[in-house]
Amino acid sequence: LFRSELGFHLIPAAWGRGLASEAARAVVEFAFTQLAVAALFAGHHPDNAASARVLHKLGFRRTHHEWCPPSGLLHPSYWLAPEDR
């Protein structure tokens, strides 16, 4: 078993169409059923409320804030284990 990270980036023209939710849901399912990962980590820019909603819908729990050097900000960070889905 291993841990992995989930991330998604979409161009603005694709925002609000449910693509991130659909893709992330498929990745979560594949990670747990086919790859047997022990847990998934995810984070998002603190101003990106839409990404926070996607992660909450998938069952991710916010666990801490993590420093992100490229943005110079603390980013909300989340954890998802198979039993949390």
Backbone bond lengths (Angstrom), bond angles and torsions (degrees), N, CA, C in turn:
res aa  C-N    CA-C-N  psi(-1)  N-CA   C-N-CA  omega(-1)  CA-C   N-CA-C  phi
1 L - - - 1.457 - - 1.523 109.90 -
2 F 1.311 116.77 143.20 1.446 120.21 176.94 1.517 110.07 -142.30
3 R 1.312 115.22 167.29 1.463 121.61 178.89 1.515 108.52 -103.92
4 S 1.310 115.97 150.70 1.451 120.29 -178.75 1.522 109.18 -142.92
5 E 1.309 115.50 175.41 1.457 121.61 -176.74 1.519 109.76 -121.56
6 L 1.329 116.05 140.15 1.453 122.99 176.63 1.516 108.33 -106.96
7 G 1.319 116.63 134.24 1.456 120.75 175.99 1.510 110.04 -147.86
8 F 1.314 116.18 152.60 1.464 120.56 175.75 1.518 108.37 -149.00
9 H 1.325 114.58 141.30 1.463 122.80 178.08 1.522 106.92 -137.66
10 L 1.312 116.50 125.59 1.459 120.83 179.63 1.526 109.68 -124.84
11 I 1.321 116.37 148.34 1.452 119.79 174.53 1.530 108.42 -70.87
12 P 1.315 117.79 150.39 1.471 120.49 -177.25 1.529 114.46 -51.59
13 A 1.313 118.29 -34.00 1.467 120.13 179.89 1.528 112.53 -62.97
14 A 1.329 117.78 -19.27 1.466 121.94 -178.82 1.530 112.59 -97.58
15 W 1.322 117.66 -4.74 1.464 120.80 -177.58 1.527 110.70 -67.01
16 G 1.330 115.46 149.27 1.458 121.88 173.21 1.512 114.98 76.87
17 R 1.310 118.37 12.38 1.463 121.50 -178.53 1.518 112.71 -109.55
18 G 1.331 117.94 4.32 1.459 121.32 178.60 1.513 114.19 80.84
19 L 1.319 117.94 7.25 1.466 120.69 -177.12 1.523 112.35 -67.11
20 A 1.320 117.07 -41.52 1.471 119.99 179.64 1.522 110.30 -63.54
21 S 1.328 117.05 -43.36 1.472 120.37 179.20 1.517 111.19 -62.31
22 E 1.325 116.48 -45.73 1.465 120.35 -178.52 1.528 111.42 -64.28
23 A 1.310 116.77 -46.41 1.461 120.20 -179.41 1.520 111.48 -66.62
24 A 1.326 116.88 -44.54 1.466 120.41 -178.73 1.521 110.88 -64.62
25 R 1.326 117.51 -38.97 1.468 120.63 178.16 1.528 110.15 -60.83
26 A 1.329 117.54 -42.69 1.467 121.20 179.13 1.526 111.02 -65.91
27 V 1.325 117.36 -39.72 1.466 120.71 179.20 1.528 110.71 -65.76
28 V 1.334 117.00 -43.16 1.464 120.84 179.02 1.528 109.73 -60.37
29 E 1.316 117.04 -46.81 1.463 120.83 179.90 1.531 110.65 -60.27
30 F 1.321 116.81 -47.02 1.458 121.10 -179.67 1.527 111.33 -63.53
31 A 1.335 116.44 -42.89 1.471 120.42 -178.56 1.521 111.82 -60.22
32 F 1.319 116.45 -41.53 1.465 119.27 -177.12 1.523 113.58 -83.15
33 T 1.328 117.77 -35.69 1.471 118.97 -175.89 1.521 113.38 -89.67
34 Q 1.324 118.00 -35.95 1.462 120.45 -175.59 1.528 113.41 -101.24
35 L 1.317 117.10 -35.84 1.464 120.68 -177.69 1.523 113.52 -97.13
36 A 1.320 116.98 -12.97 1.467 122.94 179.69 1.521 112.53 56.13
37 V 1.338 116.90 40.67 1.464 118.24 175.85 1.529 109.24 -68.28
38 A 1.308 115.55 148.15 1.465 120.62 -179.55 1.515 111.33 -77.55
39 A 1.336 116.95 -31.15 1.465 121.09 -178.91 1.520 108.60 -168.11
40 L 1.320 115.26 161.59 1.460 122.01 175.86 1.519 109.57 -119.51
41 F 1.325 115.84 142.20 1.458 123.29 175.21 1.524 107.44 -109.70
42 A 1.318 116.72 145.02 1.463 121.40 174.35 1.516 108.78 -150.29
43 G 1.296 115.55 155.82 1.457 121.48 175.64 1.513 108.64 -149.74
44 H 1.330 116.31 170.65 1.458 119.79 178.20 1.518 109.32 -152.96
45 H 1.325 115.36 160.98 1.455 121.09 175.80 1.532 107.53 -60.41
46 P 1.320 117.64 139.28 1.467 119.64 -175.75 1.529 114.42 -60.39
47 D 1.319 118.37 -22.11 1.465 120.96 179.57 1.524 113.58 -90.77
48 N 1.318 117.78 0.44 1.460 121.33 -175.10 1.528 110.73 -98.22
49 A 1.313 115.61 83.41 1.469 121.39 -178.31 1.528 111.74 -66.00
50 A 1.327 117.78 -31.35 1.466 120.42 -179.36 1.524 110.81 -64.46
51 S 1.327 117.34 -41.53 1.468 119.62 177.83 1.518 111.14 -65.27
52 A 1.318 117.03 -37.44 1.469 120.36 176.39 1.527 110.19 -60.11
53 R 1.333 117.11 -42.70 1.474 120.65 179.33 1.528 111.05 -63.34
54 V 1.329 117.21 -41.51 1.476 120.12 178.46 1.523 109.78 -59.66
55 L 1.316 117.00 -47.89 1.468 119.94 -178.12 1.522 111.59 -63.87
56 H 1.332 117.59 -40.75 1.469 120.27 178.12 1.527 110.67 -63.56
57 K 1.335 117.54 -42.10 1.466 120.62 179.09 1.520 112.00 -60.43
58 L 1.332 116.23 -31.81 1.462 120.54 -179.27 1.524 113.09 -82.61
59 G 1.333 116.49 -7.30 1.462 119.98 178.35 1.517 115.02 99.41
60 F 1.336 118.44 2.87 1.459 120.55 177.42 1.520 110.08 -63.42
61 R 1.332 115.87 142.94 1.473 122.96 176.50 1.522 108.76 -107.46
62 R 1.330 117.28 131.11 1.462 118.99 175.49 1.518 108.01 -71.81
63 T 1.332 115.67 128.30 1.459 120.49 -174.86 1.520 113.80 -114.81
64 H 1.339 116.96 -29.11 1.457 119.65 -176.52 1.528 109.23 -171.92
65 H 1.313 115.53 179.33 1.463 121.84 172.02 1.526 107.33 -112.64
66 E 1.311 115.42 140.58 1.461 120.20 -176.94 1.529 109.56 -124.71
67 W 1.330 115.45 133.94 1.453 121.32 179.39 1.523 109.68 -66.98
68 C 1.321 116.32 131.59 1.463 121.70 178.75 1.528 107.91 -119.48
69 P 1.330 118.03 103.66 1.467 120.59 -177.15 1.533 115.18 -54.23
70 P 1.348 120.32 -40.95 1.468 118.13 -178.55 1.532 113.83 -60.60
71 S 1.330 117.42 -36.42 1.472 119.72 179.94 1.522 112.14 -92.55
72 G 1.343 116.48 -19.96 1.454 120.13 -176.13 1.520 112.92 71.17
73 L 1.333 116.38 23.46 1.466 121.62 -175.91 1.528 111.01 -129.15
74 L 1.330 114.27 160.86 1.460 120.18 169.40 1.521 107.87 -84.17
75 H 1.326 116.25 124.27 1.459 120.65 -178.39 1.525 110.27 -103.11
76 P 1.342 117.90 136.22 1.458 120.05 173.44 1.525 109.15 -58.82
77 S 1.327 116.17 136.57 1.454 121.98 -176.88 1.523 109.76 -125.69
78 Y 1.325 115.26 145.27 1.466 121.83 -170.23 1.518 110.84 -132.61
79 W 1.320 114.73 161.10 1.459 123.33 -177.56 1.534 107.73 -137.76
80 L 1.323 115.62 139.98 1.458 120.91 174.77 1.519 108.81 -137.79
81 A 1.320 115.92 123.64 1.456 122.68 174.14 1.529 107.61 -108.98
82 P 1.318 118.00 157.57 1.477 119.93 -177.50 1.535 112.76 -52.36
83 E 1.301 117.64 -38.73 1.467 119.70 -177.52 1.524 113.34 -73.54
84 D 1.333 117.82 -10.52 1.468 121.90 179.66 1.517 112.90 -87.07
85 R 1.325 117.15 -8.29 1.472 119.75 -175.97 1.495 111.88 -76.61
